[in-house]
Amino acid sequence: MEYSKQSGDLEAKRQIEAVLAYGDELETLIPSIHQSAQTDLSKAFIVLATAHRAKGLTLDHVELADDFPELLDAVGAPLQADQLDRQEVNLLYVALTRPRLTLSLNRTTLEFVRKCGASGLLGDSWLVA
C-alpha cells in the first residue's frame, strides 16, 4: 500500500484495496464473476470495463472509478499541462465521452470540472457526484 501511495500507482492501489476488502473470498468471487459474465454487451445489465476497453463504445450510463490521476495541485489549482501524463488525460477523455445519458464523475474529475467552471456548461443533470 505504501508503494502505491508513494508512486501514485492507482491500479496497484485498487488491487490492494480489493484484496483487503475481499481477502480469501477472491478465490471464489473471480471465477463466479467470469461464469456469470455476459459477453454480448446488448444483453448486459452492467458493463464493467476499463477506459481502454470502452474505446468505440457508447453506453447509457457511465460511472468513473477513482483510478484516474489528480488534476488539481495541493492548493486546488488545475495542474499545468507539463505536470500531467498525456496518456492518462487522453484516457480520461475517452471515459468522459462514452455516456449517452448520464455521467457519474469520480471525486478528482468532479473537483476539476467545478474548479474550472465547466459544470455550468454541462448542466447539473449531466454531472452526478
C-alpha positions as CSV (number, residue, x, y, z in Angstrom):
1,M,0.0,0.0,0.0
2,E,2.9,2.3,0.8
3,Y,4.4,1.7,-2.7
4,S,1.0,2.6,-4.3
5,K,0.8,5.8,-2.3
6,Q,4.4,6.9,-3.0
7,S,4.4,6.0,-6.6
8,G,0.9,7.2,-7.4
9,D,0.2,3.8,-9.0
10,L,-3.6,3.9,-8.8
11,E,-4.1,0.5,-10.4
12,A,-1.9,-1.2,-7.7
13,K,-3.9,0.8,-5.0
14,R,-7.2,-0.6,-6.4
15,Q,-5.9,-4.1,-6.5
16,I,-4.6,-3.9,-2.9
17,E,-8.0,-2.5,-1.7
18,A,-9.8,-5.4,-3.4
19,V,-7.6,-7.9,-1.6
20,L,-8.0,-6.1,1.7
21,A,-11.8,-5.9,1.2
22,Y,-12.4,-9.5,0.0
23,G,-9.4,-11.5,1.0
24,D,-9.8,-15.2,0.6
25,E,-13.3,-14.7,-1.0
26,L,-11.5,-13.6,-4.2
27,E,-10.7,-17.2,-5.0
28,T,-14.4,-17.9,-5.4
29,L,-15.6,-14.5,-6.4
30,I,-13.4,-14.1,-9.5
31,P,-14.5,-17.5,-11.1
32,S,-18.1,-16.7,-10.2
33,I,-17.9,-13.3,-12.0
34,H,-16.3,-14.9,-15.0
35,Q,-19.1,-17.6,-15.2
36,S,-21.9,-15.1,-15.0
37,A,-20.4,-12.5,-17.3
38,Q,-22.4,-11.7,-20.4
39,T,-20.2,-11.3,-23.5
40,D,-23.0,-9.8,-25.6
41,L,-23.0,-6.2,-24.5
42,S,-26.5,-5.6,-25.8
43,K,-27.8,-8.2,-23.2
44,A,-25.6,-7.0,-20.3
45,F,-27.2,-5.2,-17.4
46,I,-23.9,-3.7,-16.2
47,V,-20.7,-3.4,-18.2
48,L,-17.5,-3.2,-16.2
49,A,-14.8,-2.0,-18.4
50,T,-11.5,-0.1,-18.4
51,A,-11.4,3.1,-20.3
52,H,-9.1,1.3,-22.8
53,R,-11.8,-1.3,-23.5
54,A,-14.5,1.3,-23.7
55,K,-13.0,3.0,-26.7
56,G,-15.5,3.0,-29.5
57,L,-18.4,2.2,-27.2
58,T,-21.3,4.4,-26.2
59,L,-23.3,3.5,-23.1
60,D,-26.4,5.0,-21.5
61,H,-24.8,5.5,-18.1
62,V,-21.1,5.7,-17.2
63,E,-19.6,5.9,-13.7
64,L,-15.9,6.7,-13.4
65,A,-13.8,4.8,-10.8
66,D,-11.3,6.7,-8.6
67,D,-8.3,5.4,-10.5
68,F,-7.6,8.5,-12.6
69,P,-4.8,10.8,-11.6
70,E,-5.3,14.1,-9.7
71,L,-6.0,17.1,-11.9
72,L,-5.6,19.7,-9.2
73,D,-2.5,20.5,-7.2
74,A,-2.3,20.6,-3.3
75,V,-3.9,24.1,-3.2
76,G,-6.7,23.2,-5.6
77,A,-5.4,24.8,-8.7
78,P,-5.5,22.9,-12.0
79,L,-2.2,21.3,-12.8
80,Q,-0.2,22.7,-15.7
81,A,0.0,20.7,-18.9
82,D,3.6,19.7,-18.3
83,Q,2.5,18.2,-14.9
84,L,0.0,15.8,-16.4
85,D,0.5,12.4,-18.0
86,R,-0.7,12.9,-21.6
87,Q,-1.8,9.3,-21.9
88,E,-3.8,9.5,-18.7
89,V,-5.5,12.7,-19.9
90,N,-6.4,11.1,-23.2
91,L,-7.8,8.0,-21.4
92,L,-9.9,10.3,-19.2
93,Y,-11.2,12.0,-22.3
94,V,-12.2,8.5,-23.7
95,A,-14.1,7.7,-20.5
96,L,-15.8,11.1,-20.4
97,T,-17.1,10.8,-23.9
98,R,-18.7,7.3,-23.6
99,P,-22.1,8.1,-22.0
100,R,-25.3,8.9,-23.8
101,L,-27.5,9.8,-20.8
102,T,-25.6,10.2,-17.5
103,L,-22.0,10.5,-16.4
104,S,-21.1,10.0,-12.7
105,L,-17.7,11.6,-12.2
106,N,-15.2,10.4,-9.7
107,R,-14.0,12.9,-7.0
108,T,-10.9,14.1,-8.8
109,T,-12.6,14.8,-12.1
110,L,-15.7,16.4,-10.4
111,E,-13.4,18.7,-8.4
112,F,-11.5,19.7,-11.6
113,V,-14.7,20.4,-13.6
114,R,-16.1,22.5,-10.8
115,K,-12.8,24.4,-10.3
116,C,-12.5,25.2,-14.0
117,G,-16.1,26.4,-14.1
118,A,-17.1,23.8,-16.7
119,S,-20.0,22.4,-14.6
120,G,-22.3,25.2,-15.9
121,L,-21.6,24.2,-19.5
122,L,-22.7,20.6,-18.8
123,G,-25.6,21.3,-16.5
124,D,-26.4,19.7,-13.2
125,S,-28.4,16.9,-14.6
126,W,-25.3,15.7,-16.5
127,L,-22.9,15.7,-13.6
128,V,-23.7,13.2,-10.9
129,A,-21.4,13.1,-7.8
